[in-house]
């Protein structure tokens, strides 16, 4: 039976009246969650604890405009019976041409591979925790601002991020410093499973501004201007095409902090991770961390030289359920008890 043009128009009008007409571009929203629990042995006793509960929301508002939101619930370090709520990311993304987009909001600063790739869902981490350069604040985790982004361009699948945002000492809604941070990051993917990246981050604290130090506390008002530059290089390799066995991730950041009174101070933070997939589910791994400061007169960080060795075993029950057993030995004033054994289960839902 043939349907004439007149009959088709009549059916569409009837559908509109009945509220059953198809939508040209329906909004699609996904809500996901991630959580982890752990037990660890340290200083002669066993402790049980909870990690983070991560609420992860994505929404395709139109064909070009999308939203990403990430909120973390975690117990407060100041009080083991209270918890903190932290808005980690709020991003509006507009795809203006091809694989090129503009993003506005609170981002993970695209300064290195780990911060750009892994959010707070521990189920995706290759190890239990982040590398120690995050714990000592070497990497500025978040930037509130605007960025231009391109992905998978050309034969080398070139990608870039160019970002301007609130600087050191800023909050999520305002900047107490007239100077802005600037980030430029580039990467290529020459073969499947390999990514080579480099980035430059520049920031400054103007004289008279209040800055936040690496531990999240507040430094006194800056008596002089402090300029900071971070240069980072990274390589990641996951042999998922041929043998599906070898994992490698290595990154190094060089931080130069300059002030009129103390000159230039330098910190070098590096980590190397390697894993070997023995079966589809079982992966033993190691990670080495090294953080070095050139002098004890640091103008921004707490100059605690740190070395750490991590050895562990990861068992992937499936894509959204992973258990890990890990031993860590750390050599640093920040870790008065150097040895720690941790068991973690992390899931997504």
C-alpha positions as CSV (number, residue, x, y, z in Angstrom):
1,X,0.0,0.0,0.0
2,X,1.4,3.4,-1.0
3,X,1.3,6.3,1.3
4,X,0.8,9.6,-0.5
5,X,2.5,12.9,0.5
6,X,-0.8,14.2,1.8
7,X,-1.4,11.1,4.0
8,X,2.2,11.4,5.4
9,X,1.7,15.0,6.4
10,X,-1.7,14.1,8.0
11,X,0.0,11.3,10.1
12,X,2.7,13.7,11.3
13,X,0.2,16.3,12.3
14,X,-1.8,13.6,14.2
15,X,1.3,12.5,15.9
16,X,2.1,16.1,17.1
17,X,-1.5,16.4,18.5
18,X,-1.1,13.1,20.3
19,X,2.4,13.9,21.6
20,X,4.0,11.0,19.9
21,X,5.9,12.7,17.1
22,X,9.6,11.8,16.9
23,X,12.1,14.3,18.3
24,X,14.6,15.7,15.9
25,X,17.4,15.8,18.5
26,X,16.5,14.2,21.8
27,X,18.7,15.0,24.8
28,X,20.6,12.0,26.1
29,X,21.8,12.1,29.7
30,X,23.9,9.4,31.4
31,X,24.5,9.2,35.1
32,X,27.3,6.9,36.3
33,X,28.9,6.3,39.6
34,X,32.2,5.0,41.0
35,X,33.3,4.0,44.5
36,X,36.1,2.2,46.2
37,X,36.7,0.6,49.6
38,X,40.0,-0.6,51.0
39,X,41.9,-2.2,53.9
40,X,45.5,-1.4,54.6
41,X,48.3,-2.6,57.0
42,X,50.6,0.1,58.3
43,X,52.5,0.8,61.5
44,X,51.6,-2.6,63.0
45,X,47.8,-2.5,62.6
46,X,45.1,-3.1,60.0
47,X,42.8,-0.3,59.0
48,X,39.6,-0.3,57.0
49,X,38.4,2.7,55.0
50,X,36.4,4.1,52.2
51,X,37.8,6.0,49.2
52,X,35.7,8.3,47.1
53,X,32.2,8.1,45.7
54,X,32.2,9.7,42.3
55,X,29.0,11.0,40.6
56,X,29.7,11.3,36.9
57,X,27.1,12.9,34.6
58,X,27.3,13.5,30.9
59,X,24.6,15.0,28.6
60,X,24.3,15.6,24.9
61,X,22.2,18.8,24.9
62,X,22.3,19.3,21.2
63,X,24.3,17.8,18.3
64,X,27.1,20.2,19.1
65,X,26.6,21.2,22.8
66,X,27.4,18.8,25.6
67,X,27.8,18.9,29.4
68,X,30.0,17.0,31.8
69,X,29.7,17.1,35.6
70,X,31.7,15.3,38.2
71,X,31.1,15.5,42.0
72,X,33.1,13.6,44.6
73,X,32.0,12.6,48.1
74,X,34.8,11.6,50.4
75,X,35.5,11.5,54.2
76,X,37.2,14.6,55.6
77,X,40.8,14.2,56.7
78,X,40.1,16.7,59.5
79,X,37.3,14.5,60.9
80,X,36.9,10.8,60.2
81,X,33.2,11.0,60.9
82,X,32.4,13.8,58.4
83,X,32.6,13.9,54.7
84,X,33.4,16.6,52.1
85,X,31.6,17.3,48.8
86,X,33.8,18.5,46.0
87,X,32.7,19.6,42.6
88,X,35.7,18.4,40.5
89,X,34.5,19.3,37.0
90,X,31.7,21.3,35.3
91,X,32.3,21.6,31.6
92,X,30.2,22.9,28.7
93,X,31.7,21.8,25.4
94,X,30.7,23.2,22.0
95,X,31.9,21.3,18.9
96,X,32.3,24.2,16.4
97,X,34.0,22.3,13.6
98,X,35.0,18.7,12.9
99,X,37.1,17.5,15.9
100,X,37.6,21.0,17.2
101,X,35.8,22.2,20.3
102,X,35.7,25.1,22.8
103,X,35.2,24.2,26.5
104,X,34.1,26.5,29.4
105,X,34.1,25.6,33.1
106,X,36.2,23.8,35.7
107,X,38.6,21.4,34.0
108,X,41.2,18.9,34.9
109,X,44.3,20.8,33.8
110,X,45.6,18.9,30.7
111,X,49.2,19.2,31.9
112,X,50.0,15.5,31.9
113,X,48.6,12.2,30.7
114,X,47.3,11.0,34.1
115,X,45.4,14.2,35.0
116,X,44.0,14.4,31.5
117,X,43.0,10.7,31.2
118,X,41.9,9.4,34.6
119,X,39.1,11.0,36.6
120,X,38.2,10.0,40.1
121,X,36.9,6.5,39.3
122,X,39.5,4.3,40.9
123,X,38.3,1.3,38.9
124,X,40.2,2.7,35.9
125,X,43.4,3.5,37.7
126,X,46.3,1.1,36.9
127,X,47.4,1.4,40.5
128,X,45.5,2.1,43.8
129,X,46.4,5.7,44.0
130,X,47.8,8.5,41.9
131,X,51.5,9.0,41.5
132,X,53.1,11.0,44.4
133,X,53.6,14.1,42.3
134,X,49.9,14.7,42.8
135,X,50.1,14.2,46.6
136,X,52.8,16.9,46.8
137,X,51.0,19.3,44.6
138,X,53.5,19.4,41.8
139,X,50.6,19.3,39.2
140,X,47.8,21.9,39.3
141,X,44.9,19.6,39.2
142,X,42.1,22.0,38.1
143,X,41.7,25.1,36.1
144,X,38.5,27.1,35.8
145,X,38.6,28.9,32.5
146,X,38.2,28.4,28.8
147,X,40.0,26.1,26.4
148,X,40.3,25.1,22.7
149,X,40.6,21.4,22.0
150,X,41.3,19.3,19.0
151,X,41.4,15.5,18.9
152,X,42.5,12.8,16.4
153,X,43.7,15.2,13.6
154,X,45.5,13.8,10.6
155,X,47.4,10.6,10.2
156,X,49.3,10.9,13.5
157,X,46.0,11.6,15.3
158,X,47.3,14.9,16.6
159,X,45.6,16.5,19.6
160,X,45.9,19.8,21.4
161,X,44.6,21.8,24.3
162,X,45.1,25.5,24.7
163,X,43.7,26.9,28.0
164,X,43.5,30.2,29.9
165,X,42.0,30.3,33.4
166,X,42.2,31.4,37.0
167,X,45.7,31.2,38.4
168,X,47.4,30.0,41.5
169,X,45.4,30.9,44.6
170,X,42.2,31.2,42.7
171,X,38.8,29.7,43.5
172,X,36.2,28.3,41.2
173,X,34.1,31.5,40.8
174,X,36.7,34.2,41.0
175,X,40.4,34.9,40.8
176,X,42.2,37.0,43.5
177,X,45.1,37.4,41.1
178,X,44.9,39.6,38.0
179,X,47.3,37.3,36.2
180,X,45.9,34.2,34.4
181,X,47.3,30.8,34.0
182,X,48.0,29.5,30.5
183,X,48.4,25.8,29.4
184,X,49.4,24.5,26.0
185,X,49.4,20.7,25.6
186,X,49.9,18.6,22.5
187,X,50.1,14.9,21.8
188,X,50.2,12.4,18.9
189,X,49.2,8.7,18.6
190,X,51.6,7.3,16.0
191,X,50.3,3.7,16.4
192,X,47.4,2.0,18.2
193,X,48.1,1.9,21.9
194,X,50.8,4.6,21.9
195,X,50.5,8.2,23.0
196,X,53.4,10.8,23.1
197,X,52.6,14.1,24.8
198,X,54.2,17.4,25.9
199,X,52.9,20.4,27.7
200,X,53.8,23.9,29.0
201,X,52.0,25.5,32.0
202,X,52.7,29.1,33.0
203,X,51.2,30.9,36.1
204,X,52.1,33.7,38.4
205,X,51.3,35.1,41.8
206,X,51.3,38.8,41.9
207,X,52.6,40.7,44.9
208,X,50.0,41.0,47.6
209,X,47.9,38.0,46.4
210,X,47.1,35.0,48.7
211,X,48.2,31.7,47.2
212,X,47.4,28.1,48.1
213,X,50.3,25.8,48.8
214,X,50.6,22.2,47.6
215,X,48.7,20.7,50.6
216,X,45.6,22.7,50.1
217,X,46.3,25.1,53.0
218,X,46.8,28.9,52.5
219,X,50.1,30.6,52.3
220,X,50.6,34.1,53.6
221,X,50.2,37.0,51.3
222,X,52.9,36.9,48.7
223,X,55.6,39.5,49.5
224,X,57.0,39.4,46.0
225,X,55.8,38.2,42.6
226,X,56.3,34.5,41.9
227,X,56.4,33.1,38.4
228,X,56.0,29.4,37.8
229,X,56.6,27.3,34.6
230,X,56.0,23.6,34.3
231,X,57.2,21.6,31.4
232,X,56.0,18.0,31.1
233,X,56.7,15.1,28.8
234,X,54.8,11.8,28.7
235,X,54.7,8.4,27.0
236,X,52.0,5.8,27.3
237,X,51.9,2.4,25.7
238,X,49.3,-0.3,26.0
239,X,49.9,-3.2,23.7
240,X,46.3,-4.0,23.1
241,X,46.7,-4.8,19.3
242,X,49.1,-7.6,19.2
243,X,50.0,-9.5,22.4
244,X,47.7,-7.6,24.8
245,X,50.4,-8.0,27.4
246,X,52.5,-4.9,28.1
247,X,51.6,-1.6,29.7
248,X,53.9,1.4,30.1
249,X,53.3,4.9,31.4
250,X,56.1,7.4,32.1
251,X,55.9,11.1,32.8
252,X,58.3,13.8,34.0
253,X,57.6,17.4,35.0
254,X,60.2,20.1,35.6
255,X,58.9,23.0,37.7
256,X,60.7,26.4,37.8
257,X,59.5,28.8,40.4
258,X,61.0,32.3,40.4
259,X,60.9,35.2,42.8
260,X,62.7,38.4,43.2
261,X,64.1,37.5,46.6
262,X,65.2,33.9,46.1
263,X,65.7,33.6,42.4
264,X,64.8,30.4,40.6
265,X,64.1,27.2,42.4
266,X,63.6,23.9,40.5
267,X,61.8,20.7,41.2
268,X,61.8,17.6,39.0
269,X,59.0,15.0,39.5
270,X,59.0,11.7,37.6
271,X,57.1,8.4,37.8
272,X,57.3,5.3,35.7
273,X,54.6,2.5,35.7
274,X,54.9,-0.9,34.0
275,X,52.4,-3.8,34.0
276,X,52.4,-7.2,32.4
277,X,49.1,-8.9,31.6
278,X,49.6,-12.5,32.4
279,X,46.0,-13.4,31.6
280,X,43.0,-11.5,30.4
281,X,42.3,-10.6,34.1
282,X,45.6,-10.7,36.0
283,X,48.2,-7.9,35.8
284,X,51.2,-7.6,38.1
285,X,52.7,-4.1,38.0
286,X,55.3,-1.8,39.5
287,X,55.6,2.0,39.8
288,X,58.6,4.1,40.7
289,X,58.2,7.7,41.9
290,X,60.9,10.3,42.3
291,X,60.6,14.0,43.4
292,X,63.7,16.1,43.7
293,X,64.1,19.8,44.8
294,X,67.3,21.6,43.9
295,X,67.5,23.5,47.2
296,X,65.7,23.7,50.5
297,X,64.7,27.3,49.9
298,X,61.6,26.5,47.8
299,X,59.4,29.6,47.3
300,X,56.2,27.6,46.7
301,X,56.4,23.9,47.5
302,X,57.5,22.1,50.7
303,X,60.9,20.9,49.6
304,X,60.6,17.2,50.7
305,X,62.6,15.0,48.4
306,X,60.7,11.7,47.9
307,X,61.3,8.3,46.4
308,X,58.7,5.5,46.4
309,X,58.5,2.0,45.1
310,X,55.1,0.3,44.4
311,X,54.5,-3.3,43.5
312,X,51.1,-4.7,43.1
313,X,48.7,-7.2,41.5
314,X,45.5,-6.1,39.7
315,X,42.7,-8.5,39.0
316,X,40.0,-7.2,36.6
317,X,36.8,-9.0,37.4
318,X,35.3,-7.1,34.5
319,X,35.4,-3.6,33.0
320,X,33.6,-2.1,36.1
321,X,34.9,-4.2,38.9
322,X,38.6,-4.5,39.9
323,X,40.5,-5.6,42.9
324,X,44.2,-4.6,43.7
325,X,46.7,-5.7,46.2
326,X,49.7,-3.4,46.6
327,X,52.9,-2.8,48.6
328,X,54.5,0.6,48.9
329,X,57.8,1.7,50.3
330,X,58.3,5.4,50.5
331,X,61.4,7.4,51.5
332,X,60.4,10.9,52.6
333,X,59.8,13.0,55.6
334,X,56.1,13.1,54.5
335,X,55.9,9.3,55.2
336,X,57.2,8.6,58.8
337,X,56.1,4.9,58.3
338,X,57.6,3.9,55.0
339,X,56.0,0.6,54.4
340,X,52.3,0.0,53.6
341,X,50.2,-2.9,52.2
342,X,46.8,-2.0,50.8
343,X,43.9,-4.0,49.4
344,X,41.3,-2.2,47.3
345,X,38.1,-3.1,45.5
346,X,36.8,-0.5,43.1
347,X,33.6,-0.6,41.1
348,X,31.5,1.4,38.7
349,X,27.8,1.4,38.4
